[in-house]
Structure formats: structure tokens, C-alpha cells
Amino acid sequence: MGLLAMVFWLLACGSNAAATNDAKEPLPAPANNTPVADNAQEKPKDEPVKPAEPEPPKPMSQVPAGEVTDEGLRWTITFERGEGYAVFARQNDMLRVDLDVRLPYSGGDGQASRGSCVDLVLSVDGLHGRHLFFYPNPVWMPDGRGNFTAFRIEYSFDKNEPQPMRLQDEPSFVGSSNVRFWDHWKATIWVDLRYVLIPGNTPTSRADNWLAGLVMGNEAATQVFPEGMDVQNPGKTSDRLFSFKYSELPELEEEEESPRDELIEFETKVHEAQRNIEARFTVRDNVGAFKALVKASEDFPDLLWGHYLAYMLSYTAAMRGIEGIDAEFLKFQRAYVEISPGQSSAHLDYLRNLLPRGMNDEALAHAKTIFDSPLCTGRPGTDGYMRLKWAELCIPWGLTKEAAAQLEYIKGKPELLKDDNFRVDYNFQRAELAIRTGDAKAAVEIYTALMKDERKFLNTNQFGLIQQNLQFQRQAAEQWEEELKFQAEDAKKTNPRWVIETSRGKIVIELFEDDSPNTVASLVKLAKNKFYDGLNFHRVEPNFVAQGGCPNGDGSGGPGYQLKFEENRRAHFRGSVAMARSQSKDSAGSQFYICTANSPNVLSLTGDYVVVGRVIEGMDVADMLRVGDKIISIRTENLREHEYEPKVLPE
């Protein structure tokens, strides 16, 4: 498989971004966030259904008139974050439009969505006109069809046509942008009105009186100006367009080089770099493609695609062990995040990569930066969403105190919990936290409440997940009552202990000698012989186990012997320690695992694997274990007064 194919494989598995450039349709209408339950309960047929009363029509505001300033004719636009603006002026014999967009910027996913854009609507008669779509900084992925980053797309609209039509002629406009903001971004568009071929305007007879409108944002957050304009076909709402007279716009000092020519030259250079990169992919020159990408990131430091694709290829190299490509992918991802700070999905992906590598301090610091930034401050919806997603990331990787703090923060914001979908997701994470911390009883209570109080808001997958988890957590709660009795018995006798010094800290394990005497004898002897000293944890799976004790460091080795399976009464819970084995039950040796949650994966192991002990100190350390962490040493204590000599199976 070539590197490009690997990248696409990674993308198919859930990573952000792959690029195509053919727009399926213009900018979507403003987002409607009303939740719809996939499996909402119908009312009983004998109950008359009262039709929903239509909301009274919202009175349209008057189409605003611009304010003349030295910079141009200025319109003030109300955004979620306050006021932005659009300023119309003349420069180099072109229409210049400066925009301050008070919405977080998104680079899109490169396929279904290119992310944020500006749609500048221009018309002379109000019934026909042009959509000028400017995509400031979309991500891009070579697709083998010669499609490159679409900086701009044009459509014509006609009141009598159902959909706008894509135009392929010479572009009538160019644009530049700055998206290095947390809570808003800026764009400037230059339009050569002679190329806007619509009724009332020709190359030789340029119209002076114009109607205009703006749509800004992306599928998640869109602002229409003026209010009430039809975003697909503005000809149907010509009375909602604002007007300006080109000859009366303030004229700015001319640039020596036409902004249009300069920007088209820049776009040409970008596409040349992209063609070079795609050509190298085509001949499977993966190292050359990566070097070209790194250079493109240096040549075009403000463009997302170079940084993004360099990160993706570096990540692929790290996962696949590809030589010649820098596998330190986090530095490339960090650069990508830094040039688009308002792109929330990029921040979450970055945090998602930090936690499995045990870079908890960096992740915590970055999360705090997000919450303290304008992306979240003053934006309760985004703040709540980012905190809930951060808690969701923390739970599997053992940052349970941080997750609990974020969920408690959300609990203190009742306005967030009025949203039905958000409230359901919040309670799911409460249940996940209970499972991760081993509180089966709390998990049962949360799931039961969801089924009782939130049934109509659950989708099919959520409903099925609750049913499955309820079964396991009820069983775990019952088994835990038995386990507490066993632990009370353990407290009255001497049980040997392992004291594990790891690169993350100390873990103390009580060994159940009376429940699995032969296996415990082997573990004690191996520890006394310093068998484990210097080995690593070769397997760590979130919400499941941390496994170590392989002399080969990869799960393939053992002590040179195998042990007969010992049936015992101990079940699997968070904190349980048990023996790893192969397909045969009588194949345990030196490898052990620590269970880190009460997840179904853990609970279902009961009866099939020998439980040899439980963590009595340092469970927080066990939560932080990552692949490659070292077992510095294991010493034994609290031993009974006899030799620990296991009976091993013949080779």
C-alpha cells in the first residue's frame, strides 16, 4: 500500500480532512440545531394529537443603509460574538469588500465540507445575479483527479430557476484572509465588476447601482446579512438586498500591483506546489512528497493544507514505521493548530493525540488555554461543548479527576442542560466516568434515569448501548457485594503483596494466595528472582487493561514455563489483577494485566482468566500507564512462612 493510500485509510478511520474541490451546493442555510430523536415514541392513538401552533412571523428589520467612512461605505453586522462589519470601497478600479467575521473559523473536512466561507451576492436588477464564494483557508488532500484548493467558486442565480448554476469562466474576483483568531476572522475580496456578467451589467457598460447581500460562516454557524435574504436564490427576496452606488464609494489609494493580479499569481504558485506534491504521490515518492510538503508549509506559512497534510503524513509514518519521514507528528499537528486557533475540531484532535502518549501535563495546559480563550469565554454553547468533549477524552485515559471537574462545571450551567441532546450526552459521560472509576451502582442509576426521563431523546445506538451496559453494571453491582465479603476475609489474614515501582510511580498489589495459590507462588518467585525488573508495559488499552511482564516487550514471551489454570471465586473489576494467556487456558506464565475500568470488556473476562490480586495502592498510577512505561522493579512483602515454589506444566 502506498503512503497516499495509507493516509486515505487513516482518514476513513475517523481523522479529519481529505480534499476535493467540486462544490456540491452553495453555502448551506443557517444551521438549525433543533434535536430530532431517531426513535421518538408516538403518542397512543386514542389520544388526540394537538397540532403544533406555528410561531408568529418574526418582523423583518429594515434593510440597513451603510455609513460613509474614510475606509469605505460601512455596514455593521450583528454576530454571535457582537458586532462585525462589511466595508465597501473602490481600489485599483475594482470593488473592494473588507469583512470582519465574528465566528470561529473552520477549515472543514476537505471532502463534504470545505469549512468557512464568504458568499458575496451581487445583483443589478435584484432578480438575477452572482454568488461569489470565497474559501479563505480550506484544507486539501490530493485526490488524483487534479482538484486543488478551491479559493473561490462562482454561481449565477435567477429568480425563476430552482438552483444556482456553477460558472466555469474566468473568475471575476479574488480574496485574501487572516484566520489566526480564536473567535473571528477577516477577509478582503476584490471584484472586477466588468467580469460579473448579469442582466444590467456588461464589460463595456458597467452598472453603477448595485444590490448586495452576504452569507458568512459554515454549516455549524452561519450569518446572513441582511436578515431574511434567501441564501440559495436571493432573486426570490430581492427586497432584502442592500444597495450601494459604485461611483459614490470612497476610493482608496491604488496599490502599485493590482491585488487581483498579485493574488492570482499567489494562487498559481500554491497550485504548482500542490501539483508537485501530487505528482510525487503518484510515483510513490513518499519521502519526496513529505519534503515538498514541509517546504510548502515554509513557503505558505498561513495556509492550513501544508501544515495539515505534513501532520497527516508524519502520523502515518509513525503508525507504519515508514523511514525517511519525520515521525514526530505532534510538532506538525501543533503548527497546524496554531495557525487556526478557532478550529475546535483541530484542538480536540490534538488533545486526542496527546493523551495516549501520556503527555497529560501538555494536554491539561492546552485544554485550559482553550477554555480561557475567546473561543469559549462568553460563548456558553461552545464552552460547554468543548468541556464535555474534553471530559470524554479524559475518561478512557484515566484523567478521572479532570473529567469529574468538567462535568461538575457543566452541572453548574443549567442553561446548557436545557438542550436535550447535550443533556443526554452529558449524562452518558457521567455514566462513563462511573464505569471508569468502578462505581457500578452509580452507572446503573444514571442509565436507569436516562431510560425513564430521556427515552424520547435517545437514538437507536444510545438505546442499545444503555441496555447492554445496564446488564453488565447490574451484574457488576451484585458481584461487588460478594467481592466486599471476600475483601473482609482478606483483611483477617496475611496475603503477600507485590510492590511495583514503575516509571509513573508506585503500585501495591495484594495477591490472593488462598484463591490462586500456585499462580501466586509463581508471581512471588519471579519477583524475588528480579524477572520483571526493567520490563515494560507493552499493552495499554483505554477503559480496559494495562498489561506487562513480557521479557520480549511485545506480548510474545514468558518465563519459560506455563501454569495450569486455577478456577477461583474472584471476579474482574476495576483494580483487579489477572494473568494474561494465549488461547489455551493452561498457558499463563509471567504476563499480568491490571483492569482499569468496570467496562463490559473487563467484566466479561470473569471465569476465563485467573484473578490473582487487586490494587490496594496506586490505582491513580495504574490509570496513567502508557505503552512503553517501565517496570523498574517488583519486590515482595507480607509473605507467609513457606517457600513459594510453583508447579509448572511440562514443556
C-alpha positions, -999 to 999 in steps of 0.1 A, spaced: 0 0 0 14 34 -10 16 62 16 -12 82 0 -34 51 3 -24 48 39 -33 84 45 -68 79 30 -71 48 51 -64 68 82 -89 94 71 -116 67 66 -109 56 102 -120 90 115 -92 115 111 -101 150 99 -98 161 62 -93 148 26 -97 173 -3 -119 176 -32 -129 209 -47 -162 204 -66 -188 221 -46 -220 201 -43 -241 232 -35 -236 267 -22 -232 277 14 -258 259 35 -287 278 51 -282 289 87 -278 259 110 -309 245 127 -298 229 159 -332 215 169 -327 179 180 -347 151 164 -349 118 182 -344 88 158 -368 66 178 -392 91 194 -422 75 209 -455 81 191 -485 91 212 -512 65 218 -537 65 190 -566 71 214 -550 104 224 -558 132 201 -527 149 188 -528 186 191 -513 203 161 -483 224 168 -491 261 168 -470 280 143 -446 305 157 -457 341 149 -437 355 120 -407 375 131 -410 411 119 -383 418 93 -359 445 102 -355 474 78 -327 468 52 -298 488 67 -281 517 49 -243 519 51 -223 546 69 -198 566 49 -163 565 65 -128 572 52 -123 535 47 -155 530 27 -192 525 30 -196 505 62 -223 482 73 -224 469 109 -234 433 112 -245 416 144 -227 383 150 -229 358 179 -198 375 194 -210 410 189 -206 434 160 -185 429 129 -186 448 97 -185 449 59 -168 479 42 -173 485 5 -148 507 -13 -131 512 -47 -95 503 -52 -75 498 -84 -107 502 -104 -123 473 -85 -149 468 -58 -131 461 -25 -150 445 3 -134 442 38 -151 418 62 -147 412 99 -165 379 106 -172 372 143 -175 334 140 -148 308 148 -131 297 117 -133 261 104 -111 247 77 -138 220 70 -130 183 65 -117 187 29 -144 164 15 -181 170 24 -173 205 37 -146 230 29 -155 248 61 -160 285 65 -165 308 35 -180 341 24 -207 344 -1 -209 379 -16 -242 383 -35 -242 409 -63 -271 419 -85 -283 449 -106 -320 442 -110 -324 421 -79 -339 392 -99 -306 378 -114 -271 379 -101 -240 362 -89 -228 343 -58 -191 349 -53 -179 321 -29 -146 328 -12 -130 300 8 -103 317 29 -82 287 40 -96 252 33 -77 220 40 -67 200 10 -58 164 1 -45 152 -33 -73 131 -49 -56 120 -81 -81 140 -103 -63 173 -105 -85 190 -80 -68 216 -59 -78 240 -31 -108 260 -42 -101 295 -31 -132 308 -50 -163 295 -68 -189 314 -87 -226 307 -93 -253 326 -111 -288 328 -98 -321 335 -114 -354 341 -97 -371 316 -120 -346 289 -116 -348 265 -86 -310 263 -80 -280 285 -87 -257 273 -116 -219 268 -114 -198 290 -136 -165 279 -151 -155 312 -168 -126 335 -159 -131 344 -122 -144 379 -115 -129 382 -81 -100 372 -57 -96 373 -20 -72 372 9 -78 363 46 -64 361 81 -78 333 102 -53 335 130 -80 344 155 -98 325 182 -132 339 178 -134 356 144 -115 360 111 -110 386 85 -113 386 47 -109 410 19 -124 405 -16 -116 424 -48 -142 422 -76 -137 433 -111 -173 442 -119 -166 441 -156 -165 403 -153 -198 400 -134 -219 392 -165 -255 396 -153 -285 415 -167 -278 452 -163 -240 448 -163 -216 441 -192 -178 445 -197 -184 477 -218 -212 491 -197 -206 487 -160 -236 493 -138 -234 519 -111 -264 510 -89 -260 476 -72 -278 454 -48 -258 431 -25 -260 406 3 -236 385 24 -236 350 39 -207 341 62 -197 311 82 -201 273 78 -225 245 84 -223 249 122 -226 287 124 -239 310 96 -247 346 95 -270 361 68 -270 398 61 -294 414 56 -317 392 76 -343 374 55 -323 371 23 -328 337 6 -293 322 7 -299 299 -23 -317 322 -46 -316 358 -35 -337 368 -65 -367 355 -46 -361 380 -18 -347 410 -38 -363 434 -13 -339 420 14 -307 431 -5 -289 463 5 -279 488 -21 -248 509 -30 -237 531 -58 -203 522 -71 -193 557 -83 -200 571 -48 -179 546 -28 -149 561 -12 -118 554 -33 -87 540 -16 -52 547 -27 -42 524 -56 -18 496 -50 13 495 -72 5 460 -82 -32 451 -87 -44 430 -58 -62 408 -83 -30 400 -103 -10 395 -72 -34 371 -56 -39 351 -88 -2 348 -91 -1 336 -54 -28 310 -61 -9 298 -92 22 292 -70 1 273 -45 -13 251 -72 21 245 -86 33 233 -52 2 211 -49 8 196 -84 44 188 -74 32 171 -42 5 151 -60 30 141 -87 53 127 -61 25 107 -45 16 93 -79 50 78 -84 51 68 -47 79 91 -39 66 94 -3 98 109 11 99 135 -17 63 143 -11 69 149 26 99 171 19 78 191 -6 51 195 20 75 208 46 88 233 21 52 243 12 45 249 49 75 272 50 66 290 17 30 294 26 30 296 64 -6 309 68 -22 281 47 -37 252 66 -32 225 40 6 223 41 7 220 78 -23 197 79 -10 172 53 25 173 68 10 163 101 -11 135 85 19 120 66 41 122 97 13 105 117 11 78 91 49 73 92 48 70 130 20 44 128 35 24 100 72 28 108 80 44 74 116 55 71 127 88 57 97 108 71 98 126 103 76 106 127 74 133 154 39 142 141 29 162 172 51 191 162 34 193 128 0 190 144 8 217 168 18 240 140 -15 233 122 -35 241 154 -16 273 160 -24 288 126 -61 281 130 -68 286 167 -106 289 162 -109 255 147 -124 235 176 -121 201 159 -83 206 154 -79 213 191 -98 181 200 -77 161 176 -45 175 192 -57 166 227 -68 132 214 -32 125 203 -15 138 235 -34 117 260 -25 82 247 12 92 248 10 101 285 15 138 277 -10 147 303 5 180 315 7 193 280 -29 182 274 -42 198 306 -24 231 298 -37 231 262 -73 224 274 -70 253 299 -58 276 270 -89 267 250 -113 273 279 -96 307 287 -96 318 251 -123 338 232 -133 305 216 -151 296 249 -153 328 270 -186 344 265 -198 316 243 -217 292 267 -226 267 239 -191 263 226 -177 263 261 -200 236 272 -194 215 241 -156 217 244 -156 209 281 -178 179 275 -157 166 246 -126 171 268 -141 151 296 -150 124 271 -113 123 261 -101 123 297 -122 94 310 -107 65 290 -72 76 297 -76 79 334 -78 116 340 -109 110 361 -105 140 384 -102 163 355 -133 148 338 -152 150 371 -143 187 374 -155 194 339 -188 176 344 -193 194 377 -187 227 358 -213 218 333 -237 208 361 -234 244 374 -246 258 340 -283 248 339 -288 267 307 -266 242 289 -286 213 301 -318 227 286 -306 214 253 -320 178 250 -291 163 230 -265 180 251 -281 168 283 -282 132 271 -245 133 261 -237 148 294 -254 120 313 -237 94 291 -203 108 302 -214 107 338 -221 71 333 -188 65 315 -170 82 344 -188 59 369 -178 29 349 -142 41 347 -140 46 384 -156 13 392 -189 26 406 -213 2 391 -242 13 413 -239 49 401 -238 38 365 -270 18 370 -287 48 385 -277 71 356 -287 46 329 -320 39 346 -327 76 348 -319 80 311 -343 53 301 -370 68 323 -366 105 317 -349 109 284 -362 80 264 -377 102 236 -344 119 231 -323 87 227 -313 75 193 -312 38 184 -275 34 192 -278 51 225 -308 30 235 -289 -2 226 -258 9 245 -278 16 276 -294 -18 275 -261 -36 271 -243 -15 298 -272 -19 322 -270 -56 321 -232 -56 328 -234 -29 355 -262 -46 374 -242 -78 373 -211 -60 385 -230 -43 414 -242 -78 425 -207 -93 422 -192 -64 440 -213 -72 471 -197 -106 471 -163 -91 465 -166 -69 496 -172 -100 516 -141 -116 502 -121 -85 510 -133 -86 546 -120 -121 548 -87 -110 532 -83 -83 559 -82 -110 586 -53 -130 571 -19 -124 557 -18 -121 519 15 -115 501 20 -82 482 38 -70 451 52 -35 453 57 -23 417 80 7 411 71 20 377 83 50 357 49 66 366 51 58 403 43 30 429 16 4 427 9 -20 455 -10 -52 447 -25 -76 473 -21 -112 460 -50 -137 466 -29 -166 477 -58 -187 490 -78 -183 458 -50 -190 433 -21 -204 454 0 -219 425 -2 -188 403 7 -165 433 37 -188 441 49 -182 406 45 -145 407 63 -143 441 92 -164 428 96 -144 396 96 -111 415 122 -124 441 143 -135 411 141 -100 396 125 -114 365 103 -83 360 129 -56 367 134 -34 336 105 -49 316 78 -26 302 40 -23 298 36 -34 262 -2 -31 260 -24 -4 274 -60 -1 262 -82 27 275 -111 16 296 -97 -19 297 -63 -30 309 -26 -22 313 -5 -53 306 31 -61 312 56 -88 322 67 -99 288 105 -104 286 104 -97 248 85 -64 254 58 -72 228 35 -98 244 52 -128 228 73 -141 257 71 -157 291 92 -172 319 99 -204 300 71 -224 316 33 -224 318 8 -228 346 -23 -248 350 -55 -227 350 -68 -221 386 -106 -217 388 -114 -193 416 -142 -172 430 -128 -137 422 -145 -117 395 -130 -89 374 -135 -53 384 -115 -21 381 -83 -27 401 -83 -64 396 -50 -80 386 -52 -112 365 -30 -134 343 -27 -130 305 -26 -162 284 -29 -175 249 -59 -195 236 -53 -224 259 -64 -218 295 -33 -236 307 -9 -211 292 -4 -183 317 32 -175 325 46 -141 336 23 -116 319 -3 -99 340 -28 -71 335 -44 -45 357 -80 -38 349 -87 0 347 -125 2 345 -157 -17 350 -163 -17 313 -181 -47 296 -148 -58 282 -134 -61 317 -164 -76 333 -168 -103 306 -134 -117 314 -146 -132 347 -142 -170 347 -119 -171 317 -88 -156 333 -72 -162 367 -77 -132 390 -46 -132 412 -50 -99 432 -61 -64 434 -46 -29 435 -47 -16 471 -25 15 465 -15 35 434 -46 30 412 -41 65 401 -7 55 389 -22 25 371 -46 49 353 -17 68 339 3 39 325 10 40 288 27 17 263 64 17 269 63 27 306 88 7 326 86 -17 355 116 -5 374 113 -33 400 89 -56 417 96 -65 453 75 -88 476 64 -82 511 40 -97 536 49 -132 526 37 -163 546 63 -186 562 67 -211 535 86 -214 502 69 -201 471 76 -229 446 51 -232 417 41 -264 400 47 -259 363 34 -278 333 58 -298 313 73 -281 282 
